[in-house]
Amino acid sequence: MARGVALAAVPQQREQRTAELFTELHGNPDPGYAEQLVDELVRVNLPLCDSLAGRYVGRGTEHDDLLQVARAALVVAIHRFEPRLGRPFASFAVPTIAGELKRHFRDHGWMVRPPRQLQELRARATRGRQALEQAVGHEVSIDDLGRHLEVDPQRLRESLAAGGGYRPVSLEAPARDDASVTVGDALSDQGDAIEELIEHLDLRRALTELSHRDQAVLRWRFAEECSQSEIGRRLGVSQMQVSRILRALLAQLRIRLQPPQQVAA
């Protein structure tokens, strides 16, 4: 085991040793010796395999499960690899192992499983956002991403929200900086419906009293989920100015939504 790990510490040495082992494996018909060679190939390439599994840690699946999937995929890659094609083993093993890890997440990694179409759209949206932001050099809004992918923005929001199905937030998690209030405490029950309706109407009335520009800023930020940079470009102001506008608007709304006795005090 130590020998394989030491070799694997340097990729070039690992590839050289791997190539030597495959040459022996395909040139020796003895099944017993072939099994030993496969075991040695696994030992040499374990760090590569475990490194790929480590990329998926923290997404709702136990680390040991990820290692098991990745190592099983490594064995599959060893048996399927064709040295005569002349390419390095790593170039074949990495996509093979990564593919098995992704399939494991697709089939077993969801605590709350969304529809398959949303899962696929979420993966496409993640890749598309990275590519678009690299191309334009700044954060992009959901609407921008939707136009880029030719997908309805609301559908896109649903797919991105589905990411919470990997590891939903615990009801015991702190809801704010004050650890004494949990997410469960912040959830409403059916008895709050009338109060929520009243608050909704109060908020709508307060919003109608704002200027068209201020209404647009709030809509862009909280409905369309635009970044402050995008809002600044639309208004022709800096991101810092947008931040100040938002702080002032939220403070103004809080005052307007306070009960009358609190305002008088």
TIDO-927987 format. One line per 10 residues: number of its first residue (from 1); their letters; for each residue x, y, z of C-alpha. Coordinates in nm, 3 decimals. Layout:
BEGIN
NUM	A	X:Y:Z | ...
END
This chain:
BEGIN
1	MARGVALAAV	0.000:0.000:0.000 | 0.278:0.242:0.095 | 0.454:0.170:-0.232 | 0.146:0.258:-0.437 | 0.078:0.577:-0.240 | 0.441:0.690:-0.271 | 0.433:0.641:-0.647 | 0.098:0.818:-0.675 | 0.234:1.126:-0.502 | 0.396:1.233:-0.832
11	PQQREQRTAE	0.159:1.208:-1.133 | 0.439:1.141:-1.380 | 0.574:0.853:-1.171 | 0.222:0.723:-1.119 | 0.154:0.717:-1.492 | 0.488:0.549:-1.561 | 0.426:0.277:-1.305 | 0.066:0.237:-1.424 | 0.185:0.188:-1.782 | 0.437:-0.075:-1.668
21	LFTELHGNPD	0.169:-0.264:-1.476 | -0.070:-0.262:-1.774 | 0.208:-0.395:-1.996 | 0.259:-0.684:-1.755 | -0.116:-0.737:-1.712 | -0.188:-0.772:-2.084 | 0.122:-0.981:-2.147 | 0.068:-1.241:-1.874 | -0.207:-1.505:-1.901 | -0.173:-1.626:-1.538
31	PGYAEQLVDE	-0.505:-1.535:-1.366 | -0.351:-1.533:-1.017 | -0.071:-1.297:-1.116 | -0.315:-1.081:-1.316 | -0.523:-1.034:-0.999 | -0.211:-0.916:-0.813 | -0.137:-0.669:-1.092 | -0.492:-0.530:-1.075 | -0.456:-0.488:-0.699 | -0.130:-0.298:-0.754
41	LVRVNLPLCD	-0.294:-0.079:-1.020 | -0.567:0.008:-0.770 | -0.313:0.093:-0.499 | -0.109:0.313:-0.731 | -0.415:0.508:-0.849 | -0.607:0.532:-0.520 | -0.499:0.891:-0.445 | -0.624:1.004:-0.787 | -0.950:0.822:-0.725 | -0.997:0.956:-0.371
51	SLAGRYVGRG	-0.916:1.309:-0.486 | -1.205:1.295:-0.733 | -1.438:1.172:-0.459 | -1.325:1.459:-0.237 | -1.461:1.713:-0.485 | -1.815:1.606:-0.395 | -1.779:1.618:-0.015 | -2.033:1.839:0.159 | -2.316:1.786:-0.090 | -2.531:1.561:0.124
61	TEHDDLLQVA	-2.362:1.224:0.072 | -2.131:1.056:0.322 | -1.760:1.068:0.238 | -1.726:0.691:0.280 | -2.004:0.636:0.027 | -1.828:0.862:-0.222 | -1.501:0.674:-0.174 | -1.677:0.343:-0.229 | -1.837:0.462:-0.554 | -1.513:0.616:-0.681
71	RAALVVAIHR	-1.302:0.310:-0.599 | -1.550:0.075:-0.762 | -1.537:0.296:-1.071 | -1.156:0.281:-1.063 | -1.168:-0.100:-1.081 | -1.412:-0.076:-1.373 | -1.178:0.169:-1.549 | -0.881:-0.066:-1.501 | -1.068:-0.355:-1.661 | -1.196:-0.144:-1.951
81	FEPRLGRPFA	-0.874:0.044:-2.030 | -0.703:-0.035:-2.361 | -0.329:0.045:-2.338 | -0.282:-0.024:-2.710 | -0.465:0.301:-2.789 | -0.165:0.490:-2.654 | -0.334:0.736:-2.418 | -0.253:0.782:-2.047 | -0.465:0.583:-1.806 | -0.562:0.898:-1.611
91	SFAVPTIAGE	-0.727:1.050:-1.921 | -0.958:0.747:-1.929 | -1.002:0.692:-1.556 | -1.091:1.049:-1.455 | -1.406:1.083:-1.671 | -1.506:0.726:-1.588 | -1.485:0.786:-1.211 | -1.640:1.134:-1.233 | -1.927:0.995:-1.438 | -2.002:0.729:-1.176
101	LKRHFRDHGW	-1.995:0.989:-0.898 | -2.238:1.212:-1.088 | -2.470:0.917:-1.153 | -2.458:0.833:-0.783 | -2.569:1.187:-0.696 | -2.837:1.182:-0.963 | -2.983:0.855:-0.837 | -2.909:0.858:-0.463 | -2.790:1.201:-0.354 | -3.124:1.380:-0.319
111	MVRPPRQLQE	-3.294:1.385:0.022 | -3.590:1.553:-0.151 | -3.593:1.440:-0.514 | -3.710:1.700:-0.769 | -3.831:1.598:-1.118 | -3.558:1.471:-1.350 | -3.605:1.767:-1.586 | -3.531:2.013:-1.304 | -3.221:1.817:-1.205 | -3.090:1.829:-1.562
121	LRARATRGRQ	-3.179:2.198:-1.605 | -3.001:2.282:-1.279 | -2.680:2.116:-1.401 | -2.712:2.295:-1.736 | -2.776:2.628:-1.561 | -2.468:2.586:-1.342 | -2.246:2.526:-1.644 | -2.416:2.804:-1.841 | -2.377:3.062:-1.562 | -2.005:2.990:-1.531
131	ALEQAVGHEV	-1.950:3.019:-1.905 | -2.158:3.337:-1.941 | -1.997:3.514:-1.644 | -1.651:3.431:-1.778 | -1.752:3.571:-2.117 | -1.904:3.900:-1.991 | -1.675:3.946:-1.690 | -1.942:4.008:-1.426 | -2.230:3.844:-1.241 | -2.541:3.773:-1.447
141	SIDDLGRHLE	-2.904:3.783:-1.345 | -3.154:3.500:-1.378 | -3.311:3.680:-1.674 | -2.973:3.711:-1.848 | -2.903:3.344:-1.787 | -3.250:3.249:-1.910 | -3.196:3.437:-2.237 | -2.855:3.276:-2.277 | -2.997:2.926:-2.226 | -3.328:3.007:-2.400
151	VDPQRLRESL	-3.515:2.894:-2.088 | -3.805:3.062:-1.908 | -3.657:3.251:-1.606 | -3.923:3.117:-1.369 | -3.843:2.761:-1.472 | -3.476:2.843:-1.419 | -3.545:2.970:-1.066 | -3.728:2.647:-0.985 | -3.434:2.438:-1.105 | -3.179:2.637:-0.904
161	AAGGGYRPVS	-3.398:2.620:-0.594 | -3.407:2.243:-0.634 | -3.042:2.236:-0.528 | -3.164:2.249:-0.169 | -3.285:1.892:-0.214 | -2.930:1.762:-0.175 | -2.913:1.868:0.187 | -3.216:2.061:0.318 | -3.152:2.307:0.600 | -3.225:2.158:0.941
171	LEAPARDDAS	-3.520:2.304:1.131 | -3.282:2.332:1.424 | -3.037:2.555:1.233 | -3.013:2.919:1.351 | -3.248:3.142:1.151 | -3.034:3.453:1.208 | -2.727:3.567:1.398 | -2.914:3.507:1.721 | -2.873:3.132:1.771 | -3.174:3.123:2.004
181	VTVGDALSDQ	-3.409:3.150:1.702 | -3.417:2.844:1.474 | -3.552:2.794:1.123 | -3.838:2.595:1.275 | -3.930:2.889:1.497 | -3.946:3.117:1.194 | -4.187:2.894:1.002 | -4.549:2.999:1.007 | -4.846:2.771:1.052 | -5.192:2.788:0.900
191	GDAIEELIEH	-5.307:3.012:1.184 | -5.083:3.291:1.049 | -5.260:3.309:0.712 | -5.478:3.611:0.795 | -5.188:3.800:0.950 | -4.972:3.723:0.645 | -5.246:3.852:0.415 | -5.264:4.177:0.611 | -4.886:4.216:0.598 | -4.891:4.145:0.224
201	LDLRRALTEL	-5.153:4.415:0.165 | -4.961:4.663:0.383 | -4.644:4.593:0.187 | -4.817:4.636:-0.147 | -4.965:4.968:-0.032 | -4.622:5.086:0.088 | -4.466:4.990:-0.246 | -4.723:5.187:-0.445 | -4.617:5.500:-0.256 | -4.261:5.471:-0.388
211	SHRDQAVLRW	-4.137:5.635:-0.707 | -4.128:5.436:-1.031 | -3.750:5.419:-1.008 | -3.754:5.286:-0.652 | -4.019:5.027:-0.743 | -3.807:4.916:-1.038 | -3.496:4.884:-0.821 | -3.679:4.662:-0.572 | -3.832:4.453:-0.850 | -3.496:4.402:-1.020
221	RFAEECSQSE	-3.323:4.308:-0.695 | -3.581:4.086:-0.523 | -3.811:3.962:-0.801 | -3.571:3.931:-1.094 | -3.268:3.863:-0.866 | -3.042:4.103:-1.056 | -2.701:4.174:-0.910 | -2.621:4.523:-0.785 | -2.382:4.561:-1.078 | -2.660:4.485:-1.326
231	IGRRLGVSQM	-2.897:4.731:-1.152 | -2.624:4.995:-1.165 | -2.585:4.949:-1.540 | -2.960:4.985:-1.588 | -2.970:5.304:-1.381 | -2.640:5.443:-1.503 | -2.492:5.458:-1.152 | -2.218:5.276:-0.961 | -2.268:4.956:-0.762 | -2.195:5.155:-0.444
241	QVSRILRALL	-2.479:5.393:-0.524 | -2.713:5.099:-0.583 | -2.618:4.960:-0.241 | -2.701:5.295:-0.079 | -3.033:5.317:-0.266 | -3.133:4.968:-0.149 | -3.041:5.039:0.213 | -3.240:5.362:0.209 | -3.542:5.196:0.047 | -3.548:4.907:0.294
251	AQLRIRLQPP	-3.516:5.146:0.588 | -3.801:5.355:0.446 | -4.024:5.050:0.403 | -3.951:4.928:0.756 | -4.065:5.261:0.896 | -4.382:5.261:0.685 | -4.468:4.906:0.788 | -4.426:4.961:1.162 | -4.745:4.967:1.368 | -4.862:5.325:1.442
261	QQVAA	-4.778:5.306:1.815 | -4.415:5.215:1.734 | -4.384:5.512:1.495 | -4.528:5.747:1.761 | -4.283:5.618:2.019
END
